[in-house]
Amino acid sequence: MKVIKAFVAGLALVGLSAPAAMAAGGAKPLHDGETHLPEWTFSGPFGKYDKDAVQRGFQVYTEVCASCHGMKLLSYRNLGEHGGPFDKGDAEVTDALVKEFAAQYTVNEVDDIGDIVERPARPSDRFVDPYPNVQAAAAGNGGAAPPDFSVIAKARHGGADYIYRLMTGYPDPEEIVDGIIEFNDEHSHGELTQPAGLYYNPYFAGDTKENWSGDPRHAPYGGFIAMPPQLTDGRVEYLDGTESTREQLAADVAEFLAWASDPKMENRKSLGLGVMIYLFFLALIVYFSYKQIWRNVEH
């Protein structure tokens, strides 16, 4: 009986605290109904990565993101695997491209006599991190170390949807006057002041009430992030000639980061399909064998 009472009391506390938690703010829903999300080709049990999008997203990562965000769980050779940005369908061509790209970077290693020397990166090396350690990363970014991008699509709720929304969710520059953003919509009425060195994004979880001039019960969604807006129209000149709008850049880099978080997805899905077909026919064989063996036996 005491256990039941404690359980009921706990439910009551949860029920009482839920409204307060919601009132404290939170990120804007990814599926807000206002704008459409990209239709990811890798979604669903038979989905595959859009190779062209992965290649473009890799270009966005190298030209925009790699100066702050590392990918320490990926090796350069992963780029040439099936579905990767450098997968050309020919092993020799692919290997040459991967080696050429890796050689653009330098790796520090300890030689036989204990000295630290630099050498060109090899395909087997991990992606070179832009900072030597977390402390240096934090010091170079106002105290907030940029997260590693190796599995960012898996680590964030919403995956590619979240990445796309975050990168396209910043207010347009003309909407910000002296660090102040004015809201006049169905949800919020008032002014929001951006703290120095931080940037408002409705899809970044946080609490905006302290910087809000309107009704605190209707403070804007989201919070303040240390990363300024990174993607603008024309920021990257795509090698394949695709128009580089902000939305296109965000969709492509989200596709690349989805691949980076799960580069073996296509192999796994292909294997799973084969296993399901095998189990289906195995089930049929077992069923008809059962009917044949026990056909004259009463049950």
C-alpha positions, 0 to 999 in steps of 0.5 A, a space after each residue: 500500500 505504501 508503494 502504491 501511495 508513493 507511486 500516486 504521489 509521484 504521478 501527482 508531482 509530475 503532473 504539477 511540474 509539467 506545466 512549469 517545465 513547459 512554461 520555462 521555454 523550449 525549442 520550437 517543434 521541428 515539424 511546425 507546419 509553417 515550412 516544409 522539411 526536405 524529403 530525405 532519401 535515406 528515410 524508411 526501410 529501403 532508403 538510400 543516401 543521395 550520393 550527389 547531396 552527400 558530396 555537396 554536403 561534404 564540400 559544405 563541411 570542409 569549406 564552412 564547418 571543418 574550421 571549428 567542428 572535428 569528426 574524430 570518429 571518421 577516417 579518411 578512408 571512410 570517404 571512399 566507402 560505398 555511398 561515401 563522397 569519394 566513391 567513384 565505383 572504381 577501386 583504383 580511382 577512389 583510392 587515389 582520390 582519398 589519398 589525394 584528399 588526405 594528403 592535404 592535411 598533416 598529422 603529428 606523430 612521435 618518431 622512433 627517438 621520441 620527437 614529434 614530427 609532422 607527416 601528410 595524413 594517410 587514408 587510415 588516419 582519423 580526420 584531423 581535429 581543428 584544435 589540439 584539445 578541448 580547452 583550446 577549442 573552448 578558448 577559441 570560441 568564447 568558452 564553448 567548445 564546438 561539438 564533434 560532428 562524427 555522430 551529430 545526426 545520431 546524438 541530436 533528437 530529430 537527426 537531419 531534421 534538427 540540423 536543417 532546422 537549426 542551420 536555417 532557423 536564425 532570424 534574417 539580419 534585417 530582423 535584428 536591430 541593435 541586437 533586438 528582435 521584434 516579435 508580433 505573431 500569434 505566439 509572442 508579442 514583444 522584443 527579444 534582446 540577444 546577449 553579447 556573443 550569443 545568437 537567437 535560434 528558435 530550434 536551439 533548446 533554451 529559455 528566452 524569458 530573461 531577455 524578453 520584454 513581453 508576457 513571460 508566458 509567451 516568450 519566444 521558442 528556443 534559446 541562444 547559441 554561441 555559433 553565429 549564422 553560418 549559411 548564406 546564399 552563395 556561401 559555397 560555390 558547388 562544384 556540380 553547379 547546383 544553386 547554393 541557396 541557404 536551404 540547399 546548403 543546409 539540406 546537403 550538409 545535413 545529408 552528409 552528417 547523416 551519412 557520417 553518423 551511419 556510413 554503413 546504413 545502406 549495407 545494413 538495410 540491404 542485408 536486412 532485406 535479404 534476411 527478411 526474404 530468407 526468413 519468409 521462405 524458411 517460414 513457408 518451408 517449415 509450415 509445409 513440412 509441418 503439414 506434411 509430417 503431421 498430416 495423418 496425426 490427430 491433434 
